[in-house]
Amino acid sequence: MVLLVLLAAPPSGLGQKFYADDPIAAMPKPLSIEPPQDRNSHVLYDFIWNSVRPHPRPAKPAQGVNTLGEVPDSEWFTNRHGRERLTRDQLRQGPGSDQPPLPPCVVLGAKTEGITPGFRMKDAAGRLYFVKADPASNPEMATAADVIGSRFLHAAGYNTPQNYIVRLQRSQLSVSPNATLEVSGIRRRMTEKDLDIVLGQTRKRSDGSYRLLASLALEGEVIGSFSYEGTRWDDPNDTVSHEDRRDLRGLHVLCAWLNHTDAKSGNTLDVFVEENGLSFVRHFLIDFGAILGSDSDMPKNARFGHEYIFPAPGKAWKAMFSLGLYSPRWERIDYPGMKAVGRFEAEVFDPETWKSNYPNPAFLSRLPDDEYWAAKTVMAFTDEDIRTIVETGEYTDPEVVNYITEALVARRDKIGRTYFSKVLPLDDFRVSSGHLHFEDLAVKFGFTPPREYEISWFRFNNESETESSVLASSTTRLPAEMEQSKPGAYFGARIRARGAAQRTVTVYLRCEQPTARVIGIERTW
């Protein structure tokens, strides 16, 4: 039936650049599907394959964007703070703050091995949580990082779990008779002593309680992780290759800002949900214990964020032949002596050279317009916004809050200065009083002084996608020909900054009543 409709459609409707509903703010409702297969994340394979494969990747324009170059709301991303500012209470709340664990709690199972030992528990309301603790050497470090990371990324637009910092007495925890524990590949019944071993790996507070990170189980059926490239073959709604998604490419910029070096497939989840009569997959980012200066079980290695775990051959040879005399700047950073901070700084941080622990296909596929999109989101967080979210880490020492806030502010400004210089960062286009208005974000944030712009107007044929010049001065004033045109006519304005001709922003407008409407934006660099 779909094929017949397409064949019956008039030829003039094929190949046009803009449609009546452009620009779309949200993707259409997903198709209702059958449950996809559970797909395990092969962490070791993902690490080795992405570490040894050739880089860089060929440049390819981002997909999963609307005609303004923005990411529409979808099951991957929901525009929040970058579109409409969240209140301080909303920033604190994150993905949810009304379901913290209610003691007493029953432990259902645990792991005593691995990087972050922890356990699963149900609270008095029957809700399931995944629980982790801080390393004994660095109280508050990892639990705070997990909470702060979930709130920043949620405010940006990503799906994250509800993470809570809780303080539980040992007497408020008991082990279920059916609880199990796996040790060296052998599963056995879990005992109260096993729980004591897990809790013994963190520091007990002065009041006898344990500070823990409790992550509320996601609603729906977990069906494994998603990859940062390709698509999920058994999900008909997953049509854009993940390495081409702007929301995943741009995630590199947010991870650089937060120093989320462990951004990998293993720290994602696909969840099969049922809502409003539809069954579909929603995509989550999880596990933020390795952001800021934390590496979950210890302070972050100083080289993380600066080098891949497998460094480039040239750098390895340079270090070898210098007999250890060559010392990159990141090796000489003077970190604060705050155990709750770990290793986190802003002085040496460079957004252009920041790296996750190993190459991420989506991050490597990014282009300047992907970086610009993400940098706008980062710059949307004011100093007060940043402090508000850092405070949700519930640090005991206010100086820790001050230090992390100041470092994130400095890193934010480096991101804006870096990525707003790679494109012409004009934004917030609108038509009013017969003029095209816009804002230069580099000027707004003080990264560059006020500048002059050259504007050339043209009439645009939406079917043939061709341009014809319009007699008009190079100002923001709408051409007379445009103001006299009937609704449905298309025009455009190509804008350059004086002295930077290669960086342009082309704005497309459609004549409507009572005035023209901005429907498309394209950038060159």
C-alpha positions in Angstrom: 0.0 0.0 0.0 2.8 2.4 0.8 4.5 1.6 -2.6 1.2 2.4 -4.4 0.9 5.7 -2.6 4.4 6.6 -3.5 3.9 5.7 -7.2 0.7 7.7 -7.3 2.3 10.8 -5.9 2.9 13.7 -8.3 6.5 13.9 -9.6 6.8 17.5 -8.3 6.6 16.2 -4.8 9.8 14.2 -5.2 13.2 15.6 -4.3 12.0 18.8 -2.8 14.3 20.2 0.0 11.7 21.4 2.4 8.2 20.1 3.4 5.2 21.7 5.0 6.0 20.4 8.5 9.7 21.5 8.4 11.4 22.1 10.8 10.2 19.2 12.9 10.7 19.5 16.7 10.1 15.8 17.4 10.3 12.5 15.5 7.0 10.7 14.7 5.8 8.2 17.2 7.8 5.0 17.0 6.4 1.9 15.3 5.0 -0.6 17.8 7.3 -3.7 17.5 7.8 -7.1 19.0 10.5 -7.5 21.7 14.0 -7.5 20.2 16.5 -10.1 21.2 18.6 -9.5 24.3 22.1 -8.4 23.0 25.0 -8.7 25.4 27.8 -6.2 25.3 31.1 -7.8 24.4 33.2 -5.3 26.3 36.6 -6.8 25.5 35.8 -7.2 21.8 34.5 -3.6 21.7 37.7 -2.3 23.3 40.1 -4.3 21.1 38.3 -3.7 17.8 38.0 0.1 18.3 41.6 0.3 19.6 43.2 -1.3 16.6 41.0 -0.3 13.6 42.3 2.5 11.4 41.4 6.2 12.1 40.3 8.8 11.3 36.9 8.0 9.7 35.7 9.6 6.4 33.8 12.8 6.8 30.0 12.4 6.4 27.2 14.9 7.3 25.2 14.0 10.4 21.8 12.4 10.2 19.0 12.4 12.7 18.7 16.2 12.5 16.0 18.5 11.3 16.3 21.3 8.7 17.6 23.7 11.3 20.5 21.3 12.2 18.9 20.5 15.5 18.2 17.1 17.0 14.5 16.4 17.2 13.1 14.8 20.3 13.1 11.0 20.0 13.7 7.8 22.1 17.4 8.8 22.0 17.3 12.4 23.0 14.8 14.9 24.4 15.7 18.6 24.2 15.7 20.1 27.7 18.1 22.8 29.0 19.4 23.8 25.6 15.9 24.5 24.3 14.0 25.8 27.4 16.0 26.5 30.5 15.2 24.2 33.4 14.6 25.6 36.9 17.1 25.0 39.7 14.6 22.5 41.2 14.4 20.7 37.8 18.2 20.6 37.5 18.5 19.1 41.1 15.7 16.6 40.3 17.3 15.2 37.1 15.5 12.2 35.8 13.7 11.9 39.1 14.1 12.5 42.8 10.9 11.2 44.3 11.8 7.5 44.6 14.9 7.2 46.9 15.2 3.8 48.6 12.9 3.4 51.6 14.5 1.2 54.3 14.5 -1.5 55.4 16.0 -3.0 52.3 16.5 -6.6 51.2 19.6 -7.6 49.2 18.8 -9.9 46.3 22.3 -10.6 45.0 25.8 -9.2 44.8 29.2 -9.2 43.1 32.4 -9.0 45.2 34.7 -9.0 42.2 35.3 -6.5 39.4 36.0 -2.8 39.3 33.0 -1.7 41.3 31.6 -4.3 43.7 28.0 -3.8 44.6 24.6 -5.5 45.1 21.0 -5.5 44.1 18.3 -4.7 46.6 14.6 -4.0 47.0 13.4 -1.4 49.3 10.3 -1.4 51.6 8.2 -0.3 48.6 9.3 -3.2 46.5 11.4 -1.1 44.1 14.6 -2.6 42.7 18.0 -0.7 42.9 21.5 -1.3 41.8 23.9 -0.3 44.6 27.5 0.7 44.6 29.9 2.4 47.1 32.9 4.7 47.1 36.4 3.2 47.4 37.6 3.3 50.9 40.5 5.5 49.8 38.2 8.3 48.4 35.0 8.7 50.3 32.2 10.6 48.3 34.2 10.6 45.0 32.4 7.9 42.9 28.9 8.2 44.4 28.9 11.9 43.8 30.3 11.5 40.2 27.5 9.1 39.4 24.7 11.4 40.6 26.2 14.5 39.1 26.8 12.8 35.7 23.3 11.5 35.5 21.9 15.0 36.1 24.1 16.9 33.7 23.5 14.5 30.9 19.7 14.3 31.6 19.5 18.1 31.6 21.4 18.1 28.2 18.7 15.7 26.8 19.9 12.1 27.2 18.0 9.3 28.9 19.7 8.4 32.2 18.6 6.4 35.3 17.4 7.9 38.6 20.5 7.9 40.8 20.4 8.6 44.6 22.9 9.0 47.3 21.7 7.1 50.4 23.0 6.5 53.8 22.0 3.1 55.3 22.8 1.5 58.5 23.9 -2.2 58.4 20.8 -3.0 60.4 18.6 -1.6 57.6 20.0 -4.2 55.2 19.3 -8.0 55.2 20.1 -10.7 52.7 17.2 -12.5 51.0 17.1 -16.3 51.5 17.1 -16.6 47.7 20.0 -14.2 47.2 22.9 -15.5 45.1 26.5 -14.6 44.6 28.9 -15.4 41.8 32.6 -15.9 42.6 35.1 -17.0 40.0 32.3 -18.1 37.7 30.6 -20.2 40.4 27.2 -19.1 41.6 26.2 -19.9 45.2 23.9 -18.7 47.9 24.7 -15.3 49.3 25.2 -14.9 53.1 25.2 -12.0 55.5 28.9 -12.3 55.7 29.1 -11.8 51.9 27.2 -8.5 52.3 29.7 -7.5 55.1 32.6 -8.1 52.7 31.0 -5.9 50.0 30.3 -3.1 52.5 33.8 -3.6 54.0 35.3 -2.2 50.8 34.0 1.3 51.6 34.5 3.5 54.6 31.9 3.5 57.3 30.7 7.0 58.3 31.0 8.4 61.9 27.4 7.7 62.6 27.8 4.0 61.6 26.1 4.4 58.2 27.3 3.6 54.7 27.1 6.2 52.0 25.9 4.4 48.9 24.8 5.1 45.3 21.4 3.5 44.6 20.3 3.5 40.9 16.6 2.8 40.4 16.0 0.0 37.9 14.7 1.2 34.6 11.1 0.5 33.7 10.7 -2.0 30.9 12.7 -5.0 29.7 16.5 -4.6 29.4 17.6 -6.0 26.1 21.3 -5.2 26.2 23.5 -2.3 25.2 23.6 -0.2 22.0 26.7 0.2 19.8 28.2 3.5 18.8 28.0 2.5 15.2 25.6 0.7 12.9 22.0 0.0 13.8 20.1 -2.6 15.7 18.9 -5.1 13.1 15.8 -6.2 15.0 14.5 -2.7 15.7 12.6 -1.2 12.7 12.7 2.2 14.4 16.5 2.2 14.5 17.2 3.6 11.0 20.1 6.0 11.4 23.6 4.6 11.8 24.7 5.4 15.3 28.0 6.9 14.3 26.0 9.4 12.1 23.6 10.5 14.8 24.3 14.1 15.9 23.3 13.3 19.5 25.9 10.6 19.7 28.6 12.5 17.8 28.0 15.6 20.0 28.1 13.5 23.1 31.9 13.6 22.7 31.8 17.3 23.6 29.7 16.7 26.8 31.9 13.8 27.8 35.0 16.0 27.3 33.4 18.7 29.5 32.6 16.2 32.3 35.7 14.1 31.7 33.5 11.0 31.1 36.4 8.9 29.8 34.5 5.6 30.1 31.9 6.4 27.4 31.5 3.1 25.7 28.9 0.6 24.5 29.1 -1.2 27.8 27.8 1.8 29.6 24.6 2.0 27.6 21.3 0.2 27.8 18.5 -0.5 25.4 15.1 -1.0 27.2 12.0 -2.3 25.6 9.0 -0.3 27.0 5.3 -0.1 26.5 3.6 3.3 26.6 0.3 4.5 25.4 -0.4 1.2 23.6 3.0 1.2 21.8 5.9 -1.1 22.3 9.4 0.2 21.4 13.0 0.6 22.4 14.3 3.5 24.4 18.1 4.1 24.6 19.9 5.0 27.9 23.3 6.2 29.0 24.3 4.6 32.4 27.1 4.3 34.9 28.8 7.7 35.5 31.1 6.7 38.3 34.1 7.4 36.0 33.5 11.1 35.3 35.2 14.2 36.8 38.2 13.0 38.8 36.8 9.6 39.6 37.6 6.3 37.9 35.0 4.5 40.0 37.3 2.4 42.2 40.2 4.9 42.4 41.1 8.4 41.4 41.3 8.8 37.6 44.7 8.0 36.0 46.3 11.3 35.1 46.7 10.2 31.4 43.0 9.4 31.0 41.3 12.1 29.0 44.7 12.9 27.3 45.7 9.5 25.8 43.9 6.3 24.8 44.7 3.2 26.8 46.6 2.1 23.7 48.5 5.3 22.8 49.3 6.3 19.3 52.5 4.5 18.1 54.3 7.8 17.4 53.8 9.0 21.0 55.0 5.6 22.4 58.2 5.8 20.3 58.8 9.4 21.4 58.6 8.4 25.0 60.8 5.4 24.5 63.6 7.2 22.6 63.6 10.1 25.0 64.6 7.6 27.8 61.8 9.0 29.9 62.9 12.6 29.6 59.9 13.6 27.4 57.1 14.5 29.7 53.7 15.8 28.3 52.1 18.6 30.1 49.4 16.4 31.6 52.0 14.5 33.6 52.9 17.7 35.4 49.4 18.8 36.6 49.2 19.8 40.2 45.9 18.3 41.4 44.2 19.5 44.6 44.7 17.3 47.6 40.9 16.5 47.9 40.1 12.8 48.1 36.5 13.5 47.1 37.7 15.2 43.9 40.2 12.6 42.6 42.1 13.9 39.6 40.2 16.6 37.8 41.4 19.9 36.4 40.7 22.6 33.8 44.1 24.3 33.2 45.6 21.6 30.8 42.2 20.5 29.5 41.9 20.9 25.7 38.5 20.0 24.1 40.2 19.3 20.7 42.6 16.7 22.1 40.4 15.2 24.8 40.0 11.4 24.5 37.8 8.7 25.9 39.6 5.6 27.2 39.5 4.1 23.7 38.3 5.3 20.3 34.5 5.7 20.0 33.2 5.4 16.4 30.5 8.1 16.9 33.0 10.5 18.5 35.5 10.0 15.7 32.8 10.7 13.1 32.0 14.2 14.4 32.3 17.3 12.3 32.4 21.0 13.3 28.6 21.4 13.1 28.2 18.4 15.4 30.6 20.0 17.9 28.9 23.3 17.5 25.5 21.8 18.3 26.9 20.2 21.5 28.8 23.2 22.5 25.6 25.3 22.5 24.2 22.8 25.0 27.2 23.0 27.2 27.2 26.8 27.1 23.5 26.8 28.2 24.7 25.9 31.7 25.3 29.0 33.7 27.7 29.2 36.6 24.7 28.9 38.9 23.3 25.9 37.0 26.6 24.1 37.3 26.9 24.7 41.0 23.3 23.6 41.5 24.0 20.2 39.9 27.4 19.8 41.6 25.7 20.3 45.0 23.6 17.2 44.3 26.8 15.2 44.9 26.3 16.0 48.6 29.9 16.6 49.4 30.8 17.2 53.0 33.4 19.8 52.2 32.1 23.0 50.6 35.6 23.6 49.1 35.1 20.4 47.0 31.9 22.0 45.6 33.7 25.2 44.8 36.6 23.5 43.1 34.6 21.2 40.9 32.2 24.1 40.0 35.1 26.4 39.0 36.8 23.6 37.0 33.6 22.9 35.1 33.0 26.6 34.4 36.5 26.9 33.0 36.2 23.7 30.9 32.8 25.0 29.6 34.3 28.2 28.5 37.2 26.4 26.7 34.6 24.3 24.9 32.6 27.4 23.8 35.8 29.2 22.7 37.1 26.2 20.8 34.0 25.1 18.9 32.4 28.5 18.3 35.6 29.4 16.4 35.4 26.5 14.0 32.1 27.6 12.5 30.3 31.0 12.2 28.2 30.6 15.4 25.1 32.4 14.5 21.9 31.2 16.2 18.4 32.1 17.3 17.3 33.2 13.8 13.9 34.9 13.7 12.0 37.4 11.5 10.6 40.5 13.1 9.7 44.0 11.9 10.8 43.2 8.3 14.3 42.1 9.4 16.2 38.8 9.9 17.5 38.8 13.4 20.2 36.5 14.9 22.7 36.2 17.7 26.4 35.6 17.4 27.2 33.2 20.2 30.9 33.9 20.1 30.2 37.6 20.7 27.5 36.9 23.3 29.8 34.9 25.5 32.8 37.3 25.0 35.0 35.0 22.9 35.3 37.5 20.1 34.5 41.3 19.8 31.5 42.5 17.8 31.9 42.0 14.1 30.3 42.9 10.8 28.5 40.5 8.5 28.0 40.3 4.7 24.6 39.1 3.7 23.5 38.0 0.2 19.8 37.2 -0.5 18.5 34.8 -3.1 15.2 33.3 -4.2 15.1 29.5 -3.7 13.3 27.0 -5.9 12.3 24.3 -3.5 11.6 21.6 -6.2 14.8 22.0 -8.3 16.9 23.3 -5.3 18.3 26.1 -7.3 19.0 29.7 -6.4 18.5 33.0 -8.2 19.9 36.3 -7.0 17.7 39.0 -5.5 18.4 42.7 -5.9 18.8 43.8 -2.4 21.4 45.4 -0.2 23.5 43.2 2.0 21.6 44.0 5.2 19.3 42.1 7.5 16.3 43.8 5.8 14.0 41.4 4.0 14.1 42.0 0.2 11.1 43.8 -1.2 10.6 40.9 -3.6 10.3 38.6 -0.7 7.8 40.8 1.2 5.7 41.0 -2.0 5.7 37.2 -2.6 2.8 34.9 -2.0 2.8 32.5 0.9 4.8 29.3 0.0 7.6 31.1 -1.7 11.1 30.4 -0.5 14.1 32.7 -0.1 17.5 32.4 1.5 20.2 34.6 3.0 23.9 33.6 3.0 25.8 35.2 5.8 29.6 35.7 6.3 31.6 37.5 8.9 34.1 40.0 7.5 37.5 38.3 7.2 36.1 34.8 7.4 34.6 34.1 4.0 34.9 30.3 4.2 32.6 30.1 7.2 29.0 30.7 6.1 25.6 30.3 7.5 22.8 29.9 4.9 19.3 30.6 6.3 16.2 29.5 4.4 12.9 31.2 4.9 9.4 30.4 3.7 6.8 33.2 3.1 3.9 32.7 5.4 1.3 34.9 7.1 1.8 37.3 8.7 5.6 37.1 8.0 8.3 34.8 6.8 9.4 31.9 8.9 13.0 30.4 9.3 12.8 26.8 8.1 16.4 25.8 7.4 20.0 26.4 8.4 23.2 25.1 6.8 26.8 25.8 7.8 30.1 25.6 6.0 33.6 25.9 7.5 
